[in-house]
Amino acid sequence: MESAVKLLTDYKAPLLFGAGAVFGAVSLLAKIKATSPRNKYAKWGNDPVKEYCYAHSNIAEPEALVELRRVTAQDRMSVMESTMDARQLLVFLMRTLKAKTVVEVGSYTGVGLLSMALELPDDGKIFSLDISDEYANIGKPFMKKAGVMEKIDYRIGPALDSLLNLEKEGYKGKVDLCFIDADKNNYPNYYELCLELLRPGGIIVFDNSLRDGSVVFDHGDAPNCFIHETNEKAAVDSRVTSILLCIADGSLILRKNDA
């Protein structure tokens, strides 16, 4: 009751007495919580500003991508799907870079993977790194339907090992774009390994760099401490030009400076 009365006072609502006051306070509290942006998962853009942004972005979604999104939405871990604005950002960057060689760390069912693979030229390649093929197998039929299966190289296992293997295979300094959306505790390690693979002028994008704003207010414990460490490093690293944007769930973008 005390919090309800305080809420009425804070919002300068008329303070009544008795049961009516309590009912009114509780109703007002429910209304405010239901309409508060903090009560919604911001990465999905279910607020008017993000919906406006979506409506004014020319996002193309081929049939295979729409179908994969529909299947992914049924999964209990569907919150891991790349959002529309994140995918559009990747498409924008790929077209700007004229990217031919791409690395994705953490692909889930492959919604983001498919979006990027569709942008590759005929001789392009995207490496999909994931710890398990459980979710990759969900997405593969849709990759085939979209005609991009030959452009995708699935690497199943610990991503740190896969990144080291790519370097051994001669990809150091040859990758155009890296998209990192895997375990957050390894963000600082992915930073360094992907930077080694990146060509001068290439770009790294980290997803979930704000985690619905929680990184701003609490970065003492994992995984936020590792995300914050990565954000802090990017801000002072002379090897890159960086910007942290409120796109999706926070997008940290690094461009490797020219040699």
N, C-alpha and C positions, 0 to 999 in steps of 0.2 A: 504493500500500500504506500509505503514511504516513497518508493521510486516513482510510483504512478502520480503522486501529488507533486513531486519535484518536476516530473515531465510536464504536467499541466502548467506549473509556474514558469518553466523555461520557455514554453511555447505560448505563454500569455493567454492561455485559454481561460474562460470563466471558471472559477473554482466554486463548485457546488458542495453541498454537504450530504452526508449519509451514503446510502448504497448507490444512489445515482452518480455521485462524484467518483466512486471507485469504478463503476461500470464505464463511465465516460473516459476516465484516465486509461483504463485497460484497452478500450476501443481505439483511443487515439494512439496509444503505444503500438498496437498492432498495425495501424494504418501507416505510421511513420516507418516502422521496421520493414513493412512490405514494399514501400516505395523508395527506400534508401539504397543507393548504389552499392554501399558496403554490404548489403544483404544479398547481393547477387554476385555470381562468379563472373568477374569483369572480363575475363579472357573471351567469353562467348558473345560479348557485345549485346547483351539483352537490356540495353538502356537506349534512350532515344538518340543520344549523340552518336553512339557507335552504329546504330541502325541507319542513321542518316549517312554516315561514312560508307557503310556497305552499299547503300542504295546509289551512291554517287561514285562508285568504283566499278570499272567495266570488267568484272570478274567473270571469266568464262569457265564453265564446268561441263566438259564432255560427258556423254552418257555413262561411260565406264566409271568416271570419278563420282558422279551422283550416286550410282549404284553401290560403289564401295563405301561412300559416306553413310548410305542407308544401312548397310550391313554393319558397319562399325558402330553406329548408334545403338545397336542392340547389345553390344558387348558391355560387361560390367565395368570395364576400364576405359570406356569411350571418352572420358574426360581427357585422355592423352592425345586425342585426335588433334591435328594441326587445324587451327581456326582459319576462317576465310581470309582475314586480313594478314595473318602470318604467311599463308600460301601466296597471296597476291604480292606481298613484299618479296618473296623468293622469286616469283616469276619476273617481277620488275628488275631485280638485281641480275638475274640470269640473262635477260635480254640486254641490259646495260653492259654487262661483261662479255656478252656473246660467249657464254660459258660452254665448254666442251667436256670438262672433267670436274666432277662434283663428288663430294663426300657427305653422306648423311649419317650422323651418329645418333642412333635411336630412331627407328622407322615405324614401330608399332605395326598397324595393318597396312601402312603405305599410302595414306591419303596425301601427305606432303610429298612423298617419294614419287607418286604418280604425277602430281602437278609439275614437279621439276623434270621428270623423265620426258614428259610431253614437250618440253621446251628445248630438249637437246637436239643437235643436228644428227644426221644419219650416222656419223662417225663418233658421236659423243658417248660418254660413259658416266654412270653414276654408281658409286659404291654405297651399298646399303649395309650399315654395320649394326648388328643387334645381338643380344646375348642368347636369344632363342629363335627358332624358326616357327614357333607356334603361331604367332601373329602374321609373320611373313607369308605363311601358307594360306592365310585367309585372303590376303591381297593378291597373290599371284594370278589367279584366274582373271582378275580385272586388269592386271598388267598385260596379260596376253590379249584380252579383248581390245585394249587400247593400242596394241601393236608396239609396245615399248619393251617387251621382255628382253630382247637382245641387247638393250642398252643398259640393263641393270646387272650389277655384279654383287650378289648377296655374300656377305662375309659374316658367318655366324660364330660367335664366341665373344670373349671380353674385348670391348672396343679398343682398349689401350694396346692390346696385342695386335689387333687388326691394323691400327694406325701405324705401329712400328713396322709391320709387314709391308704396308704400302710404301713406306720409306725405303725399305730394303729392295723393293721391286722397282725402284727408280722413279717414284712419283714425288720426290722431294723437289719443291719449287715449281711444280707443274699443275697443281690443283687451282681451279678458278674460284670455287665456292665451297665452303663447308657450312653445313647446318647442324647445330648441336642441340639435341633434345633428349638426352639420355640421363643417366644417373647424375644428380646434381653434385654429389660429393666429389666427383671427378672433374668438375668443370675446370679447375685450375690446371689439371693435367691435360685435358683436351685442348685447352688454350695453347699450351706450348707445342704439343705434337701437331696440331692442325696448322699452327703458324709455320712450322718447319715445312709442311707439305705445300703451303700456299705459295703461289707465284707472287712477285711484286705487283701490287695493284689488285690482288685477289681479296676476297671478302670472307669473313667468318660471321655467322649469325648465331647467337645463343638465344634459345627460347626460355621462357619462364624466369627471366632475369629480375622480375619484381615479385612474382608469386602472389598475385592479387594484392600487392602493396605491402605484404607482410615483411619483406626484406628491409623496407624503409624503417620499420618500427622495432623489429626484432631480428637481429642477425648474430646472436650469441651462440645459437645451437645449430646443429646440422638439420636440414641441408642449407638453411639460409646463410650460415657463416661462409660456406664455400661459394655460394652465388655472390655474396657481398665481396669476398676476397677477389673474385674474378672481375667484378664491376670496378672495384678500387684499383686493381692492377691496370685495367684498360685505360683508366683515366689519366695515368701517369706514364704509360709505356711509350717511349719515343719511337718504337718500331712500328707503331700503328697510329691511324687516325680513328678515333672511336666516337660513337654516339649511343646513348641509351634512350630508347623511345618507348612511349606508352602504347605500343602496338601489341595486339594479342595479350599475353600475360607478361609483357615486358620483353623487348627485343634489344639486346646488346649487339651492336654492329661494329665490326673492326675491319678497316682496310689496311692491308700490309703496305707500308710505305715503300716507294720506289727505292731501289738500291742506290 
